[in-house]
C-alpha cells in the first residue's frame, strides 16, 4: 500500500475527508523524513503541531468549563493538563493507530520512532491543526471531542493513576508503594517492559509498555481497578 492509499485509510478511520490532501500528508511528515528527502525545513509537521496545540487548548478548556460547572479554575487547569499532556495524546493517537501512518526517516524508523510518545503526540496535534486549516474550527472541535476528549474520566484516571493509587493506599496503610520492572523483551530500539506495583509483599497489579514509565502507569491503573473490584 502506497502512502496515499494509507492516508486515505486514515481519513476513513477519523471520518474526515480533506479538501487539501497535502495538509494531511504534512501532518504525518516528521522532520526526519523531510530532512532525509531534502525537503525544505518547513515541510514537516511542526508548524501544524503548533497550530493544533492552540486549537486543542481552546476546545479542551471549553469542554471542561461546560462539563464541570462548579469546578474552580485551578482544578480545571489540572484536569486539562492531564487530558492533553504528551502521554495522554500519545494514548489517544494509539487508539486510532496514528503511528502506522507517520512518514519517518529511516533512522527514526529503525529506533522505534513510530511508537515514541513525543512523536505520535506531536502528530496528533498536527492532525488537529491540519483539520482546522482544511475544514475550520467546528471540524477540528469534532475531531478533538471524538478522539481526545472522548471518555475523559477514564483517560484522566489512566494518566493520573500513580497519583490516584498513592492517595488510595495512603488511607489504608503506612507501607510504601513499590514499582518493579519484572520483565524486559525486545531489542534496544523496540523494548517492551512489564512492571508490577506492590505494597509490602502484596502485588496490586501489573502492566506493560514501551517505556518503564508507561509500564508503571499501566500497572497503577490496573491496581486501581483491582482495588475497586475488591471493595465491591
Secondary structure, DSSP 8 states (H G I E B T S, - for coil): --HHHHHHHHHHHHT---SSHHHHHHHTB-HHHHHHTT--GGGSSHHHHHHHHHHHHHHHHHHHHHH-TT--HHHHHHHHHHHHSHHHHHHHHHHTTGGGG-B--HHHHHTTGGG-HHHHHHHHHHHHHHHHHHH-HHHHHHHHHHHTSTTHHHHHHHHTHHHHHHHHHHTT-SS-EEEEEEEEES-GGG-EEEEEEEETTEEEEEEEESSHHHHHHHHHHHHHHHHHHHH-
